[in-house]
């Protein structure tokens, strides 16, 4: 994976798009330009640190419509809206839907790059969270059926002797299996297992 962030620019104004690509390139980023929502969606989004600079009014689907379509398409790029036709309602809608910023053209170089920095920081944090979730799910998948049973009882707050009674096994067996569960999941207490169980249940974590 390239270490250089990739910034996607969707703007139907060719001169503005070119200016943005040059600005981003001069700032050390790699940048790709698209004239419409459709053109952007025709290209697979590389698995790279990045963000999306998105115009509001575009030929075909608008910037807000692209924002709404991205989650179902599993495109997780943070969005910075950059428009010459901003209004309060559009700004509120964009920010409520998770946009990093809503900037009005013309925008100062420093303002734009500050917004890009925030968007990249969000993308990095989201990537770390997704990787942690994938790792946790892989660790959980490695548990044996017996270990999963003990895990479920532990997160329900059951004591070793209660688990032993419920499963019809010796308490020392429960202690051994409990140790295996904690080692595999990297936990050192039942409380931490409870927190891991909550993370496993979060939708969209992987």
N, C-alpha and C positions, 0 to 999 in steps of 0.2 A: 504494500500500500504506500502510495506517495506521501511524503511528509508535508508537502506543500498543499495548503487548503485549496479546494476548488469552489469558486463562487459562480453560481448560475445567475445570469442576468436575463430576465424576460421583459422586453420593452419593444413596442412596435416602432418607436422613433429611432431610425437607423443612426442618426447623428448622436443622439443621447446614448444609445447602446454602445456605439464605438467609443465615445468619451468615457463611459463607465468602465469598459474593458481595459482601456489604456490606463486609467487611474488605478484600477485594481492590479494590473500588471506591474505598474511602477511601484506599488506598495508591496510587491513580493508575492502576490497571489497568482494562481492560475485561474483564468476566467473563461467561461463559455457563454455565448450570447444566443438568444432565441427571439424571434419576432412575434411569437404568439404562444398561447397556452398549448395549442395543438402541436406546434413544433417542439416545445419542451418535452411534452409527453411522448413524442415519437422516439426520443433518445433515452436509453436506459441510464439511470442515475448511478454512477460508480459508487462503490462502497468506500467513500473517502470523507474525511473531515471537510465540512463545507456549509454553505447556506444559500439562500435564494433571495436575490433582489428582484422584486416583483412589481411591475406597473399595475395600476388599478384598472384602467380602461384599456382593453385590448380587443383586437378583432376576434370575433368568436367569443368563447367563454372568457369572463372577466377574471381579474386577479383574485377576487373573493371566491369565485366559483372554483378556481384552481386550488385555492387554499382548502376549500371544503372537500375536494376530490382526493387530496393527497393522502389522508389517513387511510381510506379504504384501499388505496393503491400501495400502501406500506412505504410511502415516501416520507421520511422523517426530517427532512431538512428544515431548520428554523427559517422563518420568513421575515424579511424586512420589506415593507411596502414603500415604494418610492413613486410618487405620483404628482402630476401637475393639476389634478382635478380632485383634491381631497375635500372631504366634508366630514362633519362631526359624526354622523351616523355610520359612514363607512369606516372611519377610524375606530369607533367603539366596537363595531362588528369584528374588525380585523384583530383588535387587541384581545377581545373576549375569546376569540378562536385560537389565541396563542401566538400571535405575531410578536416578534421581538421589538419592532418599532414601526412607526408610520410617519414617513418623512415626506415633505413637500418639496418639489422641484422649484427653483434650483436649490441644491443642497450644498453646504460647505464640505470640502474634502474631509476636514477633521470630524465633522458630525457624522458623515457617512462611514468613515473608517472606525469610529467609536462604536457605531451600531454593528458593523461587521464583526468587530472584536467580541462584542457581547453575544452575537449570534453564534460565533465559533465556540465560545466558552460553553454556551448551552448545548451545542451539538456534541462537544467533547464529554460533557457530563452525562448526556443521554446515552452516548455510546458506552461509557463506563458502566452505567446502570444496566444496560441491556446485556453487556458481557457478563456482569456479575449474576444477572438473572439466568443466563444460559448455563453458567457454571453451576449454579445452585440446582437447576433442574437436572443437569447431568449427574450431579452427586446424588440427588434423590432417586433418580432412575437406577442408580447402582445398588440401592438397598434391596435386600432379599425380601420376599413376602413376609417372613417373620419379623424382620427389622422394621418394615413398614407398619405392621400391627403394633409393635412396641412404640414406635414413633407416635402413632395416633393416640395411644393411651397416655403417653407422656405429655403431649401438648394439651390433652384434656385434663391434665392435672392429677392423674392417677399416681399413687405410690407404687413402689416395686411390688409389695405384697399383694396389692389390689390387682395389678397387672398379672401377676402369677396366678391368682385365683381365677381371673377372667379367662386366661388362656390355658389353664390346666397344666402349668409347667412349674418347675422349681423356681424359687425366688433368686437363687444364684444364677440360674439361666437368664432370668430377666436382667440381672445386673450385667452379665456378660454381653447380652445383646444390646443393652442400653449403651455400654461402652463402645460397641462397634458402630452404633448409629451416630453417636457423638463424634467419633473419629472420622467417619466418612463425611459428615456434614460440617466438620470443623467447628463444632459447638462445645462449650464447656459447662453448660447448665441447661436445666429444663426450660428456664425462662428464655434463653437464647433459642432453643428449639421452637418455642412458641413464636418468636419473632420471625424465624425462618419459615414457619408454616404460613404466617400471614403473607410473606413475600411470595411464596409459592402459589397462593390463591389470587394474587393480583392479576387482573386481565391485561393482556397485551404486554406482559413482562418479557416475553421472549419473541 
